[in-house]
Amino acid sequence: MNIAHASTPLTNWQQETDLGKLAAQLALLKQRQPQDAATLALQEAIGYRLAWGRHLQALHQSPPALPGKPIALRACLQRGEYRWKPGQRWQLQAWRDLTPPTTLYSGKLDRNGCAHWRQVSGEVWQRLAGGDQMTLRVRGRAWPLQVGDGTALHIPVDAEPVPN
């Protein structure tokens, strides 16, 4: 999306992949007076997308060290409104930047509402080593994964869903 001028509203910010344009729009919104509820909500949403994009950029520039052994997927989420139920579909996705992620695996949650994969493929390993962020998408929300104990991808305790 091309923005002709910094004061032009970014109407399609949910699909914007340019971090500079998101930052400019956020700065513009912060200058807007008065700060009504809709403006504040938009600032929060754009700020969250910008933070996610910066996280992806930093991860790509400095990928984490990976263990020298196979990695499995073991992810459960049993918090508040986000409780997963057995049989729901899940997708393991790879994010390189703010463009739509690539789905690598899919399956159904087990009887405990957890996603499992015994050993992730070489492609997942290569993507992790290259700085891609893995997420687990369930019920329309994606959750960031990390290599926890050195052998399993899991959802960190303090994780928030990825911005839609």
TACOR-V374819 format. One record per residue. N is the residue number from 1. SS is DSSP state (alpha for helix, beta for strand, coil for the rest). PHI is phi in radians with two decimals (* if undefined). OMEGA is omega in whole degrees, -180 to 180 (NA if undefined). Layout:
BEGIN
n = [N	N]
ss = [SS	SS]
phi = [PHI	PHI]
omega = [OMEGA	OMEGA]
END
This chain:
BEGIN
n = [1	2	3	4	5	6	7	8	9	10	11	12	13	14	15	16	17	18	19	20	21	22	23	24	25	26	27	28	29	30	31	32	33	34	35	36	37	38	39	40	41	42	43	44	45	46	47	48	49	50	51	52	53	54	55	56	57	58	59	60	61	62	63	64	65	66	67	68	69	70	71	72	73	74	75	76	77	78	79	80	81	82	83	84	85	86	87	88	89	90	91	92	93	94	95	96	97	98	99	100	101	102	103	104	105	106	107	108	109	110	111	112	113	114	115	116	117	118	119	120	121	122	123	124	125	126	127	128	129	130	131	132	133	134	135	136	137	138	139	140	141	142	143	144	145	146	147	148	149	150	151	152	153	154	155	156	157	158	159	160	161	162	163	164]
ss = [coil	coil	coil	coil	coil	coil	coil	coil	coil	coil	coil	coil	alpha	alpha	alpha	coil	coil	coil	alpha	alpha	alpha	alpha	alpha	alpha	alpha	alpha	alpha	alpha	alpha	alpha	alpha	coil	coil	coil	coil	coil	alpha	alpha	alpha	alpha	alpha	alpha	alpha	alpha	alpha	alpha	alpha	alpha	alpha	alpha	alpha	alpha	alpha	alpha	alpha	alpha	alpha	alpha	alpha	alpha	alpha	coil	coil	coil	coil	coil	coil	coil	coil	coil	coil	beta	beta	beta	beta	beta	coil	coil	coil	alpha	alpha	alpha	coil	coil	coil	coil	coil	coil	beta	beta	beta	beta	beta	beta	beta	coil	coil	coil	coil	coil	coil	beta	beta	beta	beta	beta	beta	beta	coil	coil	coil	coil	coil	beta	beta	beta	beta	coil	coil	coil	coil	alpha	alpha	alpha	alpha	alpha	alpha	alpha	alpha	coil	coil	coil	beta	beta	beta	beta	beta	beta	coil	coil	beta	beta	beta	beta	coil	beta	beta	coil	coil	coil	coil	beta	beta	beta	coil	coil	coil	coil	coil	coil	beta	coil	coil	coil]
phi = [*	-1.68	-1.95	-1.23	-2.61	-1.06	-1.49	-1.28	-1.09	-1.56	-1.37	-2.01	-1.11	-1.12	-1.82	-1.19	-1.92	-1.50	-1.11	-1.10	-1.18	-1.13	-1.12	-1.11	-1.16	-1.10	-1.08	-1.08	-1.12	-1.18	-1.47	-1.15	-2.21	-1.36	-1.54	-1.39	-1.05	-1.15	-1.14	-1.12	-1.14	-1.17	-1.02	-1.12	-1.15	-1.17	-1.07	-1.18	-1.12	-1.10	-1.10	-1.11	-1.09	-1.18	-1.07	-1.09	-1.10	-1.14	-1.12	-1.17	-1.31	-2.46	-1.09	-1.26	-1.26	-1.89	-1.20	-1.53	-2.43	-1.02	-1.99	-1.88	-1.88	-2.45	-2.35	-2.29	-2.45	-2.26	-2.06	0.72	-1.24	-1.73	-1.03	-1.57	-2.03	-0.94	1.52	-1.21	-1.35	-2.28	-2.37	-1.58	-2.14	-1.99	-1.95	-1.74	-2.69	-1.42	-1.24	-0.95	-1.25	-1.71	-1.46	-1.81	-2.44	-2.58	-3.02	-2.10	-1.12	-1.31	-1.12	-1.70	1.36	-2.09	-1.75	-2.34	-2.59	-1.00	-2.63	-1.26	-1.32	-1.06	-1.11	-1.10	-1.00	-1.09	-1.16	-1.08	-1.12	-1.49	1.69	-1.26	-1.68	-1.55	-2.32	-2.03	-1.75	-2.45	0.91	1.36	-2.13	-1.86	-2.11	-1.18	-1.99	-2.42	-1.41	-1.40	-1.49	1.63	-2.28	-2.45	-1.38	-2.53	-1.56	-1.05	-0.99	-1.64	-1.17	-1.97	-1.12	-1.20	-1.07	-1.33]
omega = [177	176	-175	-175	-177	-179	178	-180	177	-172	-176	-174	180	179	-178	180	-179	-178	178	179	177	179	179	179	179	178	178	180	-180	179	-175	177	-5	179	180	-176	-179	179	179	178	178	176	-179	-178	179	178	179	178	178	179	178	178	178	175	180	179	-180	179	180	180	-179	-178	179	175	180	178	179	-180	-178	178	177	173	175	-175	176	175	-178	-178	171	-176	-174	-180	178	-179	178	176	178	-179	174	176	171	-175	178	177	173	-180	-177	173	-179	-178	176	177	-177	179	170	-180	177	178	-179	-176	177	-179	-178	176	-180	169	-171	179	-179	-175	176	179	178	179	-180	179	176	-180	179	177	176	175	176	175	175	-179	176	178	174	178	178	-179	-180	178	173	176	-172	-175	-180	-179	-175	169	178	178	178	-178	-176	-176	173	178	179	179	178	NA]
END
